[in-house]
Amino acid sequence: MLTVDQRDAVTILTLDDGKANAVGFDFITALHEGLDRAETDGDAVVIGGRPGVLSAGFDLKVIHKGWEAARPLRRDGARLLARLLLHPQPVVIACTGHALAAGALILFAGDTRIGTAGDFKIGLNETAIGLPLGPFALSLARSRIPNRYLTEATIQARIYDPDAAVERAYLDEVVELDALIDTALMRASALCELDMPAYGIVKRRVRADTARDMVADFDTDLRAEGWLEADA
């Protein structure tokens, strides 16, 4: 599920379940482990998926069991996304293809998001498949999507190609596949030139309210978990 590679100060996390990179419990555990490694071994992190897909969303085998049965997965997914949003290091997402539902939320939680040119689908398709977006997902979407696109992107489940996804703030730029990882490494390395303690503090100050909103339904205390430690 997880491959870790170190390139100077940048930790590269590659997630690959051999299929659609569904966000299930194994995916969540793997990405937490990767973020732990990044905090120990590097100054920035690049997160990518398997060729053709970053993630197609939550594991529908669990989600279709019903709201309460799926609550543990939704809770753990929200906590992972909140952690990713507040990760103290620069987080560059290398979007290797499709990014739907929870895959799109991973893009929103990154700092710099680089997409792959091609016939790929990016967006929040939950309404189209009969799954109302949860409060944690909407809080994260509102924090990134320009207001004029919020209705089409959330309520109307509009799906975008990579170029259109840039305008809707899912991505920051699009490059050819053979340049994706090198570009992500370049962006991450440039961010490493900033003062890392200050970077983490400012990120928490900018994003703390969004992270708290995301996990409010699950009674998670981010400060007790160490994600919102004091700025001193």
C-alpha positions, 0 to 999 in steps of 0.5 A: 500500500505504501512506498517511502522514498527519501530524496534529500530533504523531501519524503516521497509517499506513494500509495498503491493498492493495485486497484483504485486506491480506495480510502479504507482503513488500510489506506488511512493507516498507511498514510498516517505511517507515511506522515510519521516518517516524513516528520522524522526523516525530512522537511517536506513531503510529496504524496502520490498515487498509482499510475492513473489514479490518486484515489477514487474515494472511500471504500464503497463496500464499507460506505454502503453498509449504512451511515452508522456502520460506516461511521468509523471509516468516515471518522478515521477519514476525517481525522486523516484529512484534518491531520494532512491539512495541519501537517507542519511540513510543506505537503505537495500532492502529485495527482497521478490521475483520477481524484474523486470523492475522498481523493478530491478531498486529499487534494484540498488538504494539500499545500501545493497540488500538481495534476497530470495532463490527460483524460482524468476525472477530478471532483466530488461525485457524491451527489451523483451516486446518492451519498450526501457530502458529510460536514467534514467534507463540506468544511474542507471543500469550502476552504478551497473552492472559490465561492462562485463554483461551490454549488456546481462542485458540491451540490451538483457533483460537477466533475472536471478535467485537470485543466478545469480543476485548476480554476476550481482550486482542486489543483494548482498546475498541470504537467505532463506525466513524465514531469509530474514527480520531478515538478513535485520534488522541485516545488517541495524543495523550494518550500524547504527553503522557508523557515520550517517552524514558522511554516508550521505555525502559520499553517495551523493559524490559517487552517485550525478553524477548518480542521476543527469544523471537520472533526467536530461531529466526531468529538476529536480534540486536535490539541490533545492529539498534538496537531494544534500544539502551542505556537511557542 
